[in-house]
Amino acid sequence: SDAIEKTRFTTLKGDTKIVDGVSVLHTPGHSTGMQGVLVEAETQKCFIASDTVALFECLEKTPPVPGAVYVDLRDCYASLERIRGLGAVALPGHDPKVFDRDVYS
């Protein structure tokens, strides 16, 4: 489509600060180049985890529970532990409970 052809894309590798308060973090495991977005909101941090975290309950268990699809289980566990250590609300990629709240601030 014209919109896609006119859009400028930048490929990111690893952790990258986008702007103040917004960073992309490398969280491999589900896929090799998987990334999530850390947003430092006014009152809390939120991590948009995408497929790295399938459901909220995945991070509630000890050890955390990886999703059913992954390319590297060790990377997956390391990424889940990294996400736990962010001090952020992790928003999973496949949990309808994400919509239980109107705002994550």
Order of alpha helices (4+ residues) and beta strands (2+ residues): alpha-beta-beta-beta-beta-alpha-alpha-beta
